[in-house]
Amino acid sequence: MAAASPNLRIALRFLTSRKRAMAMSLTCITLGVGLFVITRATTSGFEGLFIRTMLGTNGAIRIEEKTQDVVGVMQADTGGPQSSNFKISNLEDRKFIHGIEEPELLMAAVRHFQNVTGVAAVLTGSRRVRNSFNEENGQVFGVELDDFLQVSDLGSQIVAGSLQSFRETPMGLLVGQVMANRLKLSPGDTVLIDADDGAVRFRVSAIYETGVNEIDRQRVYLHLAEARSLLRRPTGASLLQINLRDKDRAPADAFFISRTLGYSAISWQQRERSWLEVFRALKLSTLLTVMLFSLIAGIAMFNTLAMIAMEKTREIAILRSMGYTRRDIAAIFLWQASLVLAVGSGLGCLLGVGGTWAIATLPVRIRGIFATDTFIVAWSGWHYVEAVVMAAIMVMLASLLPARRAARLEPGDVIRGSAQ
């Protein structure tokens, strides 16, 4: 540490000789780190909101169909008085049986998986929903309320009315905000849902909003018993919706459920693959844009240190003649880069904190794939670590060549005027 102190003092002296150039490098590092943190916070925040919305509406895993191997029977001629039959299973040719035949038994089996925290049977069907004002194509969801609350965020999505009213009203109905607006519905109003032999009247108990336009426009929740009567489905279910303790394990759990129970289980990562790819592309594009500032900072640092190496050849020669080694001279130049990097990173992190906080307070109304009235940000220490590491790589790589050039200067070459 004592040996490094003189090198540090010399580095500070060299830095003050080119204040304007160092200020430019410092500004670029600050902007690079700060904007990296802000963009990572916003893109991660919106991605996290999308994931929470999808999990809160459609669950971590869904089971909607049973897989059955196609088995063929062949007869072998053994040449004797009797021939033998044997079966061949073609695993590449499977038959899918839509729906759940015995939901209660399957639900009991699913609950034995360690990561499962809830499972609910859902009966679905398409029906027209209408009143005297308008009519809409609806998607009926028949649920047992207590089970469904364990696998969804329906309880926190109610914007008018109450779930208690729905629980106490056998002919109660939950409608989405978009459908309610299009039909001019309020809690307590009645609607007609078409059935095979007429129409059945239901009363709106509550209005929910997920922010997913397709769901809020089409999905209506009924009690499972009433949905069975309406859809003429006295038994079975259309799907099982499953909630998990660790959502990231959904692909592995879906695989084991499929292998163990013989049903096709779809994880939320597979179900929402297209949107997740969109968010990954967005994060990559913003990352490449923000890295431009770090690249400019690296180029500015390279130019500044290269000019210092050229201007301070006489001082470097004096230091070498006093016993400074090449390693010491290189350390002086790396100290300069490190000092600017440290100050720029610190200021950049402060810019990231302030910018992220300011953006989080901006009003914005977004509906379509999620619902929010403000910018969503994700606060994570890793964003700051990633930003500083990225800036450090750019700046230190740019500093190596000037530091190496300065270290190669010899006192005799400076005196003769032949230093390169």
BALUM-143659 format. One record per residue: x, y, z of N, C-alpha, C in turn; residue in one letter. Coordinates in steps of 0.001 Angstrom, whole numbers, plus 500000, padded with zeros to 6 digits. Layout:
N
XYZXYZXYZA/...
***
This chain:
420
500836498792500000500000500000500000500867501253500000M/502012501202500766502920502339500835503567502603499493A/503856501519498725504467501681497411503497502271496412A/502222502037496615501217502534495680500895504001495915A/501159504531497120500805505906497440501505506939496553S/502817506864496317503449507825495397502885507727493979P/502641506527493520502041506356492192500689507046492111N/499911506939493178498598507572493197498725509089493157L/499682509642493908499855511098493912500299511603492540R/501185510847491894501628511238490553500464511145489565I/499622510101489707498463509961488831497514511146488979A/497305511607490219496453512769490442497040514020489789L/498365514170489870499007515327489252498847515286487730R/499026514097487153498854513966485708497409514261485291F/496458513807486113495046514020485789494703515507485720L/495221516267486670494884517694486723495472518476485562T/496396517839484823496987518543483685496058518556482472S/495069517674482445494114517626481334492693517493481897R/492291518553482566491010518525483265489831518394482312K/489872519092481192488738519072480283488531517683479672R/489619517050479263489510515720478668489016514704479691A/489529514801480916489082513879481954487626514125482319M/487182515386482279485779515688482570484862515042481539A/485315515004480282484504514359479245484385512863479514M/485515512232479853485470510798480176484589510545481389S/484711511425482396483907511284483604482418511405483291L/482063512350482432480655512544482066480102511324481336T/480889510775480403480419509607479654480239508398480561C/481173508210481502481034507086482437479791507274483299I/479586508493483786478416508767484625477116508491483873T/477035508999482644475830508771481849475652507298481511L/476749506620481178476651505201480833476128504368481985G/476694504573483182476259503807484357474830504171484738V/474532505484484772473199505908485187472103505445484244G/472318505620482949471296505213481984471147503695481930L/472248502971482138472145501504482185471224501084483331F/471442501671484499470610501323485663469150501673485401V/468897502850484837467523503291484611466812502388483602I/467484502088482489466843501247481473466630499824481978T/467586499295482719467406497946483277466265497934484279R/466156498985485073465085499040486073463718499093485412A/463586499887484330462283500020483690461909498777482890T/462840498257482081462510497064481297462247495865482201T/463039495700483249462801494597484186461503494790484949S/461177496049485248459936496318485968458707495958485158G/458680496363483896457526496043483054457463494547482756F/458623493912482570458619492468482355458088491748483590E/458519492185484767458026491566485997456530491744486175G/456009492932485821454566493165485917453813492254484955L/454339492097483742453700491205482776453655489775483307F/454771489299483870454819487937484393453834487775485545I/453799488754486455452855488659487576451411488659487087R/451136489446486048449775489488485501449392488141484897T/450290487549484120450008486256483503449840485165484555M/450697485181485568450570484187486633449282484394487415L/448894485661487599447700485953488383446405485693487645G/446458485537486328445235485279485572445152483848485055T/446275483319484561446262481989483941447078480943484694N/447683481317485812448385480332486626449787480020486119G/450567479331486970451936478960486609451959477766485663A/451013476845485847450917475660484989449449475418484690I/449194474975483470447830474593483100447827473176482537R/446848472404482958446613471072482399445293471125481649I/445328470899480344444125471032479533443795469794478715E/444694468851478639444425467669477825445268466496478300E/444808465309477951445487464074478314446188463512477086K/447405463041477289448156462427476191448020460914476270T/447776460320475136447619458872475085448409458327473897Q/449328457399474171450122456810473104449245455954472196D/449508456041470905448813455210469935449502453844469903V/448747452800470241449302451449470335448697450583469236V/449547449977468475449086449086467422449319447625467792G/448451446766467346448564445328467602448974444626466314V/450032443838466400450516443105465239450560441614465568M/450425440796464533450436439345464700451684438793464026Q/452378437962464774453603437354464256453333435907463877A/453781435515462709453637434135462231454886433359462618D/454717432435463588455861431660464089456060430366463322T/455164430079462388455294428841461622454673427652462306G/454205427822463510453596426725464253452097426768464170G/451435425968464946449973425932464919449335427195465485P/450118427946466315449559429147466929450451430342466593Q/449817431489466361450540432729466129450441433602467372S/451396434480467561451423435336468750451143436784468370S/450433437483469251450146438905469068451048439730469978N/451463440891469529452225441801470376451858443237470005F/452116444169470948451727445558470791452963446432470548K/452788447430469698453852448394469423453324449777469749I/454031450507470626453643451865470998454472452859470212S/453801453711469458454472454729468664454453456041469441N/455578456372470092455629457544470946455558458842470162L/455866458818468882455808460026468077454381460316467594E/453498459385467754452115459556467316451209459412468527D/450918460552469160450117460527470367448739461130470111R/447784460655470867446428461162470779446175462066471982K/445609463251471740445320464192472806443817464182473082F/443457463927474324442065463929474757441815465224475504I/441037466131474921440852467460475498439967467385476732H/440318468210477709439548468275478938440031467303479995G/439459467458481192439820466628482342438604465785482705I/438770464467482622437623463581482852437260463485484327E/438246463360485203437999463235486647438829464285487379E/438373465517487407439186466607487965439538466441489435P/438614465896490237438886465774491666440060464822491922E/440087463702491214441190462748491392442507463351490922L/442461464054489787443685464657489272444168465776490182L/443263466563490728443648467628491654444316467054492896M/443777465960493408444380465319494581445791464834494273A/446002464311493066447334463842492684448305465004492513A/447842466103491918448715467263491685449156467873493005V/448294467886493995448643468491495287449801467768495976R/450117466552495566451228465820496176452581466331495695H/452619467122494632453893467664494169454336468771495124F/455589468726495510456093469564496594455969471057496300Q/456168471464495064456190472889494732454799473472494506N/453773472649494503452400473097494226451791473697495493V/451230474902495358450558475560496488449052475651496299T/448569475393495100447133475446494874446788474897493512G/445577474339493399445104473808492126443593473983492086V/443084474378490924441647474632490774441166474076489449A/439974473493489473439339473013488254438521474144487636A/438588474252486318437877475312485600437107474688484448V/435851475077484320435018474643483197434782475849482295L/435121475720481028435013476864480118434083476557478955T/433557477604478355432711477480477178432373478855476631G/432134478935475349431812480208474700430303480425474690S/429892481592475133428481481947475159428315483450474916R/427168483835474374426853485243474183426346485838475485R/426879487011475824426449487752477007425765489024476513V/424538489272476970423809490410476415422891491037477464R/422568492270477188421522492976477934420771493874476954N/419967494761477450419153495597476557419993496604475786S/421233496836476233422065497841475588422944497258474479F/423528496084474702424507495546473757424665494055474016N/425483493386473199425810491990473425427259491753473030E/427887490777473712429298490478473504429512488971473495E/430559488545472766430987487152472851431742486948474157N/431264486041474973431873485800476268432515484430476366G/433474484318477282434114483049477597433779482731479044Q/432866481772479237432426481416480579433527480643481288V/433820481035482518434762480335483390434009479903484642F/433717478612484737433081478097485931434120477669486943G/434066478238488179435106477990489179434486477779490553V/435239477045491370434995477035492806435828478181493371E/435192479194493940435858480449494250437072480255495158L/436933479488496237438039479337497176439248478675496514D/438992477672495696440108477024494981440761477989493991D/439927478754493293440472479621492247441266480780492844F/440889481251494012441643482328494646443053481882495024L/443268480575495190444596480058495512445512480004494293Q/444951480088493088445769479966491880445702481217491010V/445146482298491533445006483524490744445043484725491675S/445101485909491057445042487168491796443672487813491667D/442639487016491442441299487554491235440859488413492420L/441258488019493623440841488772494804441334490205494804G/442515490450494237443081491807494202442746492545492917S/442028491903492004441701492521490717440298493116490686Q/439568493018491783438204493551491833438261495078491923I/437575495750491003437560497218490991436191497783491350V/435161496949491366433817497388491756433051496173492250A/432189496368493248431496495224493832432397494474494785G/432031493232495098432821492452496051432719490968495753S/433768490250496113433743488795495980432764488169496966L/432556488842498115431615488299499088430206488250498506Q/429853489256497724428553489243497056428469488087496071S/429549487859495345429579486724494411429464485403495161F/430162485318496296430129484079497079428719483784497589R/427964484803497924426643484613498527425526484557497490E/425838484787496217424803484816495173425000483659494214T/424167482619494270424352481461493372424353481849491900P/423529482817491519423482483257490124424329484507489912M/425366484651490732426257485796490620427208485657489443G/427789486788489054428627486835487867429740487857488093L/430955487512487651432074488451487646432409488763486197L/432429490045485847432736490445484472433962491342484466V/434676491352483328435831492205483174435451493649482917G/436416494527483167436159495954483041435782496348481615Q/436441495761480624436147496119479232434734495701478852V/434340494467479232432976494031478934431961494885479674M/432265495226480914431340496057481688431146497420481026A/432223497994480489432104499288479804431277499160478523N/431485498078477787430787497921476509429300497608476705R/428978496949477828427574496638478113426949497616479107L/427736498627479545427256499618480511426763498938481788K/427626498069482344427239497285483513427834497875484794L/427093497718485868427543498052487215427140496910488133S/427801496767489293427378495727490234425898495846490576P/425209494732490529423775494704490771422953494598489505G/423518494942488344422802494815487077422677493346486688D/421760493063485802421569491693485325421905491602483843T/422345490407483439422632490128482029422056488762481696V/421906488508480415421464487213479932422633486515479253L/422820485244479568423829484428478905423098483328478155I/423366483270476863422663482300476018423037480872476394D/422018480009476436422206478578476652421622477842475458A/421751476525475459421262475744474326419743475827474181D/419050476009475300417582476003475248416984477342475680D/417722478412475465417196479718475845418293480605476384G/417948481390477398418915482286478022418716482236479532A/419813482388480268419781482349481730420192483727482244V/419450484213483235419719485540483782420685485433484968R/421722486268484949422696486339486035422813487774486514F/423228487925487771423401489252488365424898489544488546R/425313490735488135426718491134488261427045491387489726V/427924490560490277428332490728491674429528491662491798S/430438491608490827431635492448490895432231492585489502A/433054493617489345433786493863488105435277493790488417I/436012493059487607437460492910487823438218493536486661Y/439501493801486885440375494300485818441753493667485970E/442171492929484945443516492347484917444475493209484119T/443962494033483227444808494799482325445043494104481008G/444716492819480930444829492063479680443531492258478923V/443592492974477828442380493395477137441502492214476723N/442112491151476213441337489997475749440575489349476891E/441214489247478065440552488637479220439443489540479741I/439731490815479893438750491742480463437560491958479545D/437703491624478287436591491803477353435727490551477229R/436303489359477443435574488132477140435259487273478359Q/436135487250479343435992486258480407434958486685481448R/434024485778481749433057485973482828433142484762483753V/433157485036485054433279483976486043431908483640486629Y/431590482335486649430376481824487281430774480803488331L/429834480493489216430030479359490111430060478084489268H/430887477140489654431083475929488855429767475183488635L/428945475111489666427666474391489529426781475053488481A/426733476386488473425898477083487496426488476972486093E/427825476958485997428452476791484684428162475409484116A/428142474396484976427804473040484508426390473006483937R/425484473665484615424099473694484133423999474481482828S/424680475594482756424613476444481568425232475757480354L/426379475092480551427123474482479441426739473027479193L/425819472503479995425388471114479867426590470161480023R/427399470440481043428570469595481340428474469151482800R/427703468086483100427505467700484503428759467170485183P/429733466716484418430963466177485005432167466741484241T/433339466478484808434573466853484133434894468336484255G/436017468719483658436460470111483646437236470355482363A/437379471610482020438125471955480805439620472016481058S/439999472431482272441418472568482576441614472620484077L/442851472370484480443280472608485854444297473738485839L/444111474707486714445055475819486859445836475615488146Q/447163475726488059448042475353489162448908476533489555I/449068476733490843449978477758491366451174477066492019N/452350477709491898453586477120492398454250478042493414L/454982477437494327455756478218495292456928478905494599R/457657478182493777458768478726492996458352478731491534D/458013479910491007457482480013489641458523479661488582K/459806479854488905460845479565487913461000478065487654D/460484477246488537460569475791488368459404475219487564R/458589476095486999457391475635486287457709474666485144A/458736474900484302459004473935483222459338472539483744P/460156472462484788460511471146485346459298470479485982A/458497471255486715457303470677487341456292470223486294D/456135471005485230455211470613484164455663469311483515A/456977469159483343457507467935482742457219466727483627F/457459466863484929457228465730485834455742465411485976F/454895466448485955453453466195486006453012465422484770I/453532465827483616453174465131482376453628463681482404S/454880463454482835455416462099482862454705461221483893R/454334461824485021453760461044486117452273460769485932T/451538461794485509450077461685485469449518461443484082L/450354461564483043449883461290481687449075462399481068G/449111463601481665448398464751481114449401465753480560Y/448984466514479570449836467532478986449792468787479854S/450909469108480501450998470280481378451856471346480704A/451352472570480652452031473673479976452453474709481019I/453747475021481077454244476017482008453995477422481471S/454053478401482360453808479776481929454915480266481008W/456138479748481153457216480161480246456952479697478826Q/456419478500478689456094477997477355454854478691476798Q/453884478946477652452642479555477218452836481005476757R/453736481735477430453956483150477125455299483370476431E/455768482377475690457099482452475090457244483657474167R/456231483956473378456338485052472402456563486388473094S/455785486681474125455942487952474823457251488009475587W/457681486909476152458963486894476858460113487176475893L/460016486672474664461032486968473662461017488448473298E/459839489055473273459754490489472995460476491287474075V/460267490934475329460939491646476414462452491419476377F/462894490227476022464340489983475913464935490831474798R/464255490916473668464751491742472558464795493212472965A/463792493666473714463763495053474164464928495337475102L/465193494425476024466313494626476945467645494638476208K/467782493774475215469031493735474450469236495015473659L/468174495519473029468305496738472234468655497936473105S/468018498050474262468340499166475158469746499027475719T/470165497789475994471523497572476491472555498023475463L/472348497673474204473294498062473164473334499579473003L/472179500230473142472138501681473024472902502350474157T/472679501885475389473327502494476543474827502205476543V/475237501049476029476658500721475988477444501704475133M/476753502429474273477431503426473443478125504466474308L/477491504858475425478116505846476304479387505289476936F/479360504017477342480555503402477912481652503282476857S/481252503000475614482238502916474541482881504284474297L/482053505333474284482590506684474108483514507042475264I/483119506628476487483980506877477647485319506169477492A/485292504948476982486535504223476765487422504895475730G/486806505361474641487579506042473592488160507347474129I/487345508089474897487836509341475473488979509085476437A/488866508028477225489943507694478163491206507302477414M/491055506560476347492213506168475532492925507401474971F/492165508316474398492762509515473815493444510369474873N/492797510503476030493358511338477084494667510760477600T/494682509474477901495899508852478427497004508816477369L/496603508632476113497615508648475045498266510024474944A/497468511094475053498030512440475018498916512704476237M/498505512223477392499331512398478590500654511668478424I/500606510467477853501845509711477641502795510450476710A/502227511145475708503062511898474781503588513182475414M/502744513849476211503142515122476801504071514958478001E/503982513842478690504740513646479921505938512724479720K/506452512672478480507612511787478248508810512197479105T/509049513507479253510183513950480043509993513586481507R/508793513792482038508528513424483436508664511911483628E/508187511150482644508302509693482750509765509275482737I/510581509942481881512015509623481837512681509922483168A/512301511032483784512865511373485091512496510317486130I/511239509894486093510799508859487039511571507561486828L/511793507197485562512545505972485284513975506086485784R/514579507291485597515960507480486052516067507474487566S/514948507768488236514925507747489711514699506345490258M/514492505369489388514330503986489846512943503421489675G/512007504185489092510676503655488832510753502594487735Y/510086501488487963510085500406486986508980500618485965T/509021499789484935507946499848483945506593499567484586R/506601498664485561505336498354486235504803499568486979R/505719500343487584505288501550488296504672502563487340D/505313502756486170504786503727485199503412503275484704I/503275501978484392501968501463483960500926501646485058A/501344501443486313500405501593487430499917503029487547A/500791504005487262500391505413487322499261505690486344I/499384505178485130498353505415484124497078504636484437F/497223503444484963496025502686485341495331503322486542L/496126503953487419495526504670488536494653505817488029W/495125506504486989494329507602486430492982507088485937Q/493021505987485180491770505410484686490884504945485835A/491500504361486852490721503849487992490057504978488761S/490764506090488930490177507217489657488965507784488925L/489130507990487607488002508508486824486854507510486835V/487185506213486728486158505172486739485413505148488066L/486150505268489181485515505211490497484572506393490703A/485051507593490366484207508774490543483009508718489599V/483248508349488323482157508264487358481134507216487731G/481583506080488245480651505026488646479809505459489829S/480450506135490795479698506625491944478624507618491546G/479021508589490702478033509565490229476962508901489371L/477369507901488563476407507181487729475388506425488567G/475835505812489652474897505096490526473910506064491168C/474413507256491577473504508267492130472506508724491072L/472996508902489822472085509256488728471061508150488506L/471487506887488610470570505765488447469491505747489514G/469887505995490768468901506015491856467902507143491650V/468426508353491393467535509494491220466652509364489989G/467239508901488877466456508754487658465391507683487781G/465734506569488424464761505490488604463605505940489484T/463944506664490565462882507160491454461985508141490714W/462594509045489924461803510037489208460890509383488177A/461396508399487448460587507719486432459434506960487081I/459684506400488275458635505633488958457448506497489352A/457641507812489399456542508697489780455795509261488577T/456281508980487361455635509524486173454311508801485910L/453242509532485621451961508883485312451940508361483886P/451431507170483717451251506585482390450144505541482504V/449227505547481590448119504583481623448325503572480518R/448545502315480920448787501234479969447773500129480224I/447089499711479175446189498570479224446426497760477952R/446315496468478048446510495609476877447060494261477264G/448274494267477860448852493010478357449051493066479862I/448886494230480461448871494409481908448270495777482187F/448029496061483448447410497333483823448337498093484751A/448623499357484416449402500215485303449095501665484975T/449137502515485996448927503944485831450197504740486095D/451305504058486378452608504693486555453672503805485923T/454852504374485695455967503568485225456337502548486300F/456578501316485860456960500249486783458475500065486713I/459121500128487863460571499937487926460877498786488869V/461994498129488614462460497037489475463734497495490161A/463715497576491481464893497980492239465740496742492524W/466952496730491995467837495582492181469284496054492247S/470011495586493251471424495923493365472253495375492226G/471768494299491610472511493709490502472573494643489308W/471588495508489125471623496466488021472830497387488160H/473126497798489391474262498686489629475581497930489450Y/475603496695489908476814495886489728477097495689488242V/476085495348487474476264495129486038476730496399485338E/476161497548485735476536498814485100477987499165485381A/478416499003486621479799499331486982480775498373486308V/480439497096486275481321496124485627481464496430484141V/480358496770483482480424497103482063481315498315481824M/481148499358482645481977500554482493483439500241482782A/483692499418483791485068499075484148485768498327483018A/485064497417482381485663496658481273486041497594480129I/485115498483479758485381499401478656486557500316478960M/486545500937480139487563501933480484488930501287480669V/488986500164481375490288499546481650490905498968480379M/490081498412479505490628497928478227491204499081477413L/490492500220477430490979501379476689492245501959477304A/492488501704478582493644502281479271494903501426479146S/494752500185478742495911499291478738496978499725477735L/496562500093476533497545500435475505498331501698475850L/497697502812476278498494503976476692499408503665477870P/498915502862478833499759502521479977500966501694479544A/500749500788478644501864499967478154502856500812477367R/502366501737476577503254502598475792504103503466476704R/503469504036477725504226504867478658505274504046479404A/504953502815479742505890501975480484507097501589479646A/506976501603478340508071501195477472509061502327477195R/508741503553477636509662504671477415510946504463478207L/512094504721477586513401504631478225513995506029478361E/514658506327479479515240507664479659516198508050478539P/517002507105478071517948507422477004517263507804475720G/516152507159475394515426507502474167514835508888474259D/514388509296475448513830510642475613514916511683475426V/516109511429475982517205512412475859517631512551474397I/517672511415473682518068511456472283516936511944471369R/515728512024471924514584512463471116514034511389470220G/514312510125470544513840509025469711512748508205470350S/512146508733471432511075507997472097509848507914471206A/509188506752471161507997506542470352506765506441471225Q/
***
